[in-house]
């Protein structure tokens, strides 16, 4: 298990706001999934797999 990195978890909401904001990519909020501190690899990878299957253009991970 990796050591907790609180700064990363604290920055995730800001990154999501930046990606969905008008000064950046202006992504629809429904297309931006934040997976913070998953308990298992599956908890992290399942949302990525689902997003990849749903993507019709660019996938940013």
ChimeraX commands (.cxc) that place a marker at each C-alpha (Angstrom):
marker #1 position 0.00,0.00,0.00 radius 0.5
marker #1 position 1.21,3.48,-0.82 radius 0.5
marker #1 position 1.62,6.18,1.76 radius 0.5
marker #1 position -1.30,8.65,1.91 radius 0.5
marker #1 position -0.72,11.84,-0.07 radius 0.5
marker #1 position -3.18,14.36,1.38 radius 0.5
marker #1 position -2.09,17.11,-0.99 radius 0.5
marker #1 position -3.12,14.99,-3.99 radius 0.5
marker #1 position -6.55,14.22,-2.53 radius 0.5
marker #1 position -6.98,17.89,-1.63 radius 0.5
marker #1 position -6.16,18.98,-5.19 radius 0.5
marker #1 position -8.56,16.62,-6.98 radius 0.5
marker #1 position -11.66,18.83,-6.60 radius 0.5
marker #1 position -9.70,21.83,-7.91 radius 0.5
marker #1 position -8.49,19.84,-10.91 radius 0.5
marker #1 position -12.05,18.74,-11.67 radius 0.5
marker #1 position -13.25,22.36,-11.43 radius 0.5
marker #1 position -10.44,23.45,-13.76 radius 0.5
marker #1 position -11.29,20.81,-16.37 radius 0.5
marker #1 position -15.00,21.63,-16.25 radius 0.5
marker #1 position -14.56,25.39,-16.09 radius 0.5
marker #1 position -14.94,27.87,-18.94 radius 0.5
marker #1 position -11.25,28.89,-18.83 radius 0.5
marker #1 position -10.17,25.33,-19.68 radius 0.5
marker #1 position -11.75,22.43,-21.56 radius 0.5
marker #1 position -15.24,23.31,-20.28 radius 0.5
marker #1 position -16.09,19.61,-19.98 radius 0.5
marker #1 position -19.60,18.73,-18.87 radius 0.5
marker #1 position -19.43,17.81,-15.17 radius 0.5
marker #1 position -21.01,14.42,-15.98 radius 0.5
marker #1 position -17.90,13.60,-18.04 radius 0.5
marker #1 position -15.44,14.27,-15.22 radius 0.5
marker #1 position -15.10,11.49,-12.66 radius 0.5
marker #1 position -12.88,11.88,-9.61 radius 0.5
marker #1 position -11.75,8.67,-7.94 radius 0.5
marker #1 position -10.22,9.77,-4.66 radius 0.5
marker #1 position -8.41,7.29,-2.44 radius 0.5
marker #1 position -9.73,4.04,-3.88 radius 0.5
marker #1 position -9.44,1.02,-1.58 radius 0.5
marker #1 position -8.44,-1.40,-4.32 radius 0.5
marker #1 position -7.01,-1.36,-7.82 radius 0.5
marker #1 position -10.42,-2.41,-9.11 radius 0.5
marker #1 position -12.01,0.62,-7.42 radius 0.5
marker #1 position -9.60,2.78,-9.42 radius 0.5
marker #1 position -9.67,0.90,-12.71 radius 0.5
marker #1 position -13.40,0.21,-13.05 radius 0.5
marker #1 position -14.29,3.91,-13.53 radius 0.5
marker #1 position -11.43,4.26,-16.04 radius 0.5
marker #1 position -12.67,1.22,-17.97 radius 0.5
marker #1 position -16.25,2.57,-17.97 radius 0.5
marker #1 position -15.06,5.98,-19.18 radius 0.5
marker #1 position -12.95,4.39,-21.93 radius 0.5
marker #1 position -15.93,2.36,-23.14 radius 0.5
marker #1 position -18.14,5.45,-23.17 radius 0.5
marker #1 position -15.60,7.78,-24.78 radius 0.5
marker #1 position -16.18,8.82,-28.36 radius 0.5
marker #1 position -13.18,11.14,-28.60 radius 0.5
marker #1 position -10.47,12.00,-26.07 radius 0.5
marker #1 position -9.96,10.18,-22.76 radius 0.5
marker #1 position -7.83,11.99,-20.17 radius 0.5
marker #1 position -6.68,9.84,-17.25 radius 0.5
marker link #1:1,2 radius 0.2
marker link #1:2,3 radius 0.2
marker link #1:3,4 radius 0.2
marker link #1:4,5 radius 0.2
marker link #1:5,6 radius 0.2
marker link #1:6,7 radius 0.2
marker link #1:7,8 radius 0.2
marker link #1:8,9 radius 0.2
marker link #1:9,10 radius 0.2
marker link #1:10,11 radius 0.2
marker link #1:11,12 radius 0.2
marker link #1:12,13 radius 0.2
marker link #1:13,14 radius 0.2
marker link #1:14,15 radius 0.2
marker link #1:15,16 radius 0.2
marker link #1:16,17 radius 0.2
marker link #1:17,18 radius 0.2
marker link #1:18,19 radius 0.2
marker link #1:19,20 radius 0.2
marker link #1:20,21 radius 0.2
marker link #1:21,22 radius 0.2
marker link #1:22,23 radius 0.2
marker link #1:23,24 radius 0.2
marker link #1:24,25 radius 0.2
marker link #1:25,26 radius 0.2
marker link #1:26,27 radius 0.2
marker link #1:27,28 radius 0.2
marker link #1:28,29 radius 0.2
marker link #1:29,30 radius 0.2
marker link #1:30,31 radius 0.2
marker link #1:31,32 radius 0.2
marker link #1:32,33 radius 0.2
marker link #1:33,34 radius 0.2
marker link #1:34,35 radius 0.2
marker link #1:35,36 radius 0.2
marker link #1:36,37 radius 0.2
marker link #1:37,38 radius 0.2
marker link #1:38,39 radius 0.2
marker link #1:39,40 radius 0.2
marker link #1:40,41 radius 0.2
marker link #1:41,42 radius 0.2
marker link #1:42,43 radius 0.2
marker link #1:43,44 radius 0.2
marker link #1:44,45 radius 0.2
marker link #1:45,46 radius 0.2
marker link #1:46,47 radius 0.2
marker link #1:47,48 radius 0.2
marker link #1:48,49 radius 0.2
marker link #1:49,50 radius 0.2
marker link #1:50,51 radius 0.2
marker link #1:51,52 radius 0.2
marker link #1:52,53 radius 0.2
marker link #1:53,54 radius 0.2
marker link #1:54,55 radius 0.2
marker link #1:55,56 radius 0.2
marker link #1:56,57 radius 0.2
marker link #1:57,58 radius 0.2
marker link #1:58,59 radius 0.2
marker link #1:59,60 radius 0.2
marker link #1:60,61 radius 0.2
view
